[in-house]
Amino acid sequence: MKMVFSLIASLIGLFACESSSPFHQKDGEWYFESHRLGVAATTPLTPLNDRFARVGDRIFYREDGIHGADSATFIALDDHHGKDKSRVYFGDTYRDGKEFFLVKRVRVGPIVGADAGSFRLLKDGYAADAAHAYFLGAPFAVRDVASFEVLDFGFTRDRIRGYTRTAEIADSDGASFAAVDFEHAKDATHAWYTYLGNDPKTGRMRGAARSLVGVDVASFESKTGGYAVDAKHVYFQGHSISASPAGFECLSLSYAKSATEVFYDGEKIRGANAATFTMKQPATDQVDATDSQGKYLNGKRV
């Protein structure tokens, strides 16, 4: 009796595992979710994870076959990366503006130049091999790939430099480089505000960094909404503004204030009374803040 129950439990677990996979049979064919693979259901299929599968002597990423992949040695590394004995592959989905972003397309292929033997998967879409670092399957240059590591908030570093996304931060010290929040980073002597900028060589968006002039790193503290402070300065998006750091606080909807001044997107609101300035709860499309002098919307008195 115990053997019977054990067999039943095993079968239930097997079918549960199969049914949970996005690879499944329908009408005599293999499917990934609702997409046909174009392969008969009589062909053996082994899911490698939720995105890669071995189908006969071919490897599939979602519903697309990977041309040239060696099925016998292929392993899935995560939902986007896989490798065989000689190559590393990256797959993802995208939407084309020409199709009004309505259709999800699949792209998958080898990462050009990646070394399968030394390739190591990191986190948050980053990886590295003996010669390069990679982000979402694209290589980028770092000073010392052997010490390359991923920090929080899209920052990385090696022993020489810090990086924002895939861009090197000039004059940064990799050994002391640290992420502060999604927009700010620092090392032993500098602090930076980071943002997406236009690469003059390719025209594509890439990480960029603005050094905070005169910053005191020991007292540096990031706030919300692009603001940061140290013992002597208040910064907005990397630029020093006139506010005093004493009692400085960020509000909501891009507002902030010190003991005597009120700011919106880093610009001083002339005539606003800091002592009585408060956010309207809830904000409306006519008023989002008030003080003893009047009402405000998007940083302007109304």
Stockholm file with secondary structure:
# STOCKHOLM 1.0

chainA/1-302         MKMVFSLIASLIGLFACESSSPFHQKDGEWYFESHRLGVAATTPLTPLNDRFARVGDRIFYREDGIHGADSATFIALDDHHGKDKSRVYFGDTYRDGKEFFLVKRVRVGPIVGADAGSFRLLKDGYAADAAHAYFLGAPFAVRDVASFEVLDFGFTRDRIRGYTRTAEIADSDGASFAAVDFEHAKDATHAWYTYLGNDPKTGRMRGAARSLVGVDVASFESKTGGYAVDAKHVYFQGHSISASPAGFECLSLSYAKSATEVFYDGEKIRGANAATFTMKQPATDQVDATDSQGKYLNGKRV
#=GR chainA/1-302 SS CHHHHHHHHHHHHHHHHHHHSSEEEETTEEEETTEEEEEETTSCEEESSSSEEEETTEEEETTEECTTCCTTTCEECSSSEEECSSCEEEEEEEECGGGTTCSEEEEEEECTTCCTTTCEECSTTEEECSSCEEETTEEECCSCGGGCEECSTTEEECSSCEEETTEECTTCCTTTCEECSSSEEECSSCEEEEEEEECTTTCCEEEEEEECTTCCGGGCEECSTTEEECSSCEEETTEEESCCSTTCEECSTTEEECSSCEEETTEECTTCCTTTCEECSSCCSSCSEEETTEEEETTEEC
#=GC SS_cons         CHHHHHHHHHHHHHHHHHHHSSEEEETTEEEETTEEEEEETTSCEEESSSSEEEETTEEEETTEECTTCCTTTCEECSSSEEECSSCEEEEEEEECGGGTTCSEEEEEEECTTCCTTTCEECSTTEEECSSCEEETTEEECCSCGGGCEECSTTEEECSSCEEETTEECTTCCTTTCEECSSSEEECSSCEEEEEEEECTTTCCEEEEEEECTTCCGGGCEECSTTEEECSSCEEETTEEESCCSTTCEECSTTEEECSSCEEETTEECTTCCTTTCEECSSCCSSCSEEETTEEEETTEEC
//
